[in-house]
Amino acid sequence: MPSDDIQLLREESVPERIHAALLDWCQGRWWHVRIPLLLYFGYVGVRQFGDAEYTSMFGAINLGIHEGGHLLLRSGGKFLHIFGGTFLQLLAPLASMIMFFRQRDYFAIAVCFGWLSTNFANIGTYMADAEKMVLPLVTVGDAKFVTHDWRYLLSQFGLLRQCEVLGGFTRGVGHVCMLFCLAAGAWLIWQMYRLPEKRRHSYKV
């Protein structure tokens, strides 16, 4: 690499390097096929913001992962067994982000924030229900011994009476994640669309 280019690279700030990398990735990408997915997440975001009990198509996926977390950590004691559901529920989209970052698929990372949002929204609703226990509970195994995860977890820390506040905060985190998904996804699609034709001669998915 020429010395002038090395010097220029050194002078660039981290945000400038990230911006350049994102624009480089957007070149030649198909923006058309990503619009329906982003619109769907916009729909999900509006629905879960207006209805705490709304469940998207991710609901069944998140529930399966949640129950898998209980099974995965059942040998780690009662606390880890119960916390395992929420832990794996949040870990799945975060691990997916890391995977897509390694693949340099930035739009997929934005989508994972939308997926993470559905989990935070669900967890927040479940958390807020810890004291009143109105929501129906689902479990794998004997339904006679079903435990309300967040009633147990919050009770361990003396926070049961703050469940609605904590649940509302958690749902708020979910809304922020969804806004990031929509904003980042829309910006990436716009960059795919606006790049000059001569730089989009070879389309990539």
N, C-alpha and C positions, 0 to 999 in steps of 0.2 A: 504494500500500500504506500503511495507517495506520502512524503513527509507533510505536505500541506493538508492532505485528507486526514492524517492522524491528528494534526493540530486542531482541525475543525471538529473532529469527533470529541476531542478532549474538552473543547470549549462548549459543546452542547450540554445543556442541563438534562437531568433525568426526565422531566416532563416532555422536553423536546424530543428526546430519544424514543419515549413511549409513543408520542404522537406520530413520529415518523414511521415507527414499526407498524402502527395501526393502519396508517394510510397505505403503506406498502402491502399489507395483508389484504386490504380492500380491493386492490387493483385486480380487475378481471373476475371478481366474484359475482355470482348470480344474485342480484338483489330481489328479483321477482319471487323466487321460491321461499324467501324468508319473511315476506310481508304477512301471509296468512298466519304464520306461527306467532308473530309479534302481536297481531290483532287479537288472536285468541288470548294471549296473556293479558292484553288490555282489558278484555271482557272479564277474565278471571279476577283481575285486580279490582275492577269496579264492583263485581258481585261480592267478593269477600270483604271489601271495605264496608259495604252496606248491610251485609248479613253475616254475623259472626258464626253461624252454623252452616254457611254455604260450603259445599264440597264439590270441587271440580273433578275432572277425570284423574287428577293426581291423588285424590283421596284414597282410592283403593291401593294405589302403589305405596303411598306413604304409610297406610295402615299395615300393609304387609311387611314393610321394612321395620316399622315400629315393633310389631310382634316378633319379628326375627331378632331384634335387638334384645328383647327379653330372653329369648331362648339362648342367644349367644353368650349372655353374661349371667345366666341363671346359677352357675357354679361359683360366682364371685361374692356370694352373700346376698342378703335381702335388699340392701340399699342398691348395689350395682345391678341386681336383677331387675328391680323396678325402674331405676334410672336408665337402664340399657335401651329401653324403647325410644325414649327421647334422644338419647345419645346417638344411636344409629340413624334415627330419622333426620338429624341435622348433619351427621357425618357424610351420608350418601351424596347430597348435592355438593358439599364442600370438597369431597374426594373427586367428584366429577369435574369440578372447576380445575383442580390440580392436573387431572388427566388432560383436559382440553387445553390448559395452558402449555403443557409440554408438547401438544400437537399444534400449538399456535392457532387454535380456532377460537377467535375472540368473540364471535357472535354466539357460539355455543356457551361460552362463559357467561355472557349476559343472560341467556336463557336459563342457565343454572341458578342465577339469582332469582328468577321468577319461580323456579321450582322450590328454592329455599324459602321464598316468601310464603308459599302455600303451607309449608311445614311450620313456620313461625306463627302463622295465623291459626292453624289448627292447634298447636301447642298452647297458644295464648287463650283460646277458647276453653280448652281442657283445663288449663291452670285456673282460670277464673271460676270454674265450676267446682273447685275443690271443697269449698265449704258447704254449698247447698246440694251438690251431687244430683243434679237434675238430668244431665245427659246420660243416655244409655251407654253402657260399657261393653266393650268387646274384648274377648280373651281367647287364647289358644289353650285348650285343655278343659278342666272342670270349671264350669261357669259358677259353681257354688262358692268358689274361693277367689273370685275376681276381686282385684284391688284397684281402687282409684289411685293411679300413680301419683298425681300431684297432691292429693290429700295426704298421702303418706310422706312424700318428700318435703312438702312445706311444713308439715307437723314436726318433722325432725329438726327444723331450724326455728320453730316458733313463729312461723310466718303465715299460718293458715288464714288468719283474719285479714291479711293483706293480699289474699289470692286474687281479688278482682283488680286491684291496682297493678299487681305484677302481671296478671294476664293481659290487661290493657296495654301495658308497656311492651310486652312481648308481641302482641298483635301490631303495635306501632312499628316495631322493628321489621316485622313482615311487610308492612306497607312501604317502608323505606326501601327494602330490598326490591319490591315490585317496581317502584318508581325508577330505581337504578336500572333494572332490567329493561324497562320500556325506553328510558332516555338513552342508555348506551346502545340498545338494539336499534333504535330509530337513527341515532347518529351514524352507526356503522352502515346501515342500509343507505342513508343519504350519501355517505362517502363512496359507496359502491356505485351509486347512480351518477354522481356528479363528476367522477374522474373523466378526463378527456378521452374521446373515442380511441385515439391512437395508443392510449395506455390500457385499453380494455380489448385489445384485439384477440386475446386468447382467454376465453372464459373458464373460470374454475368454480367448482361448487363450494 
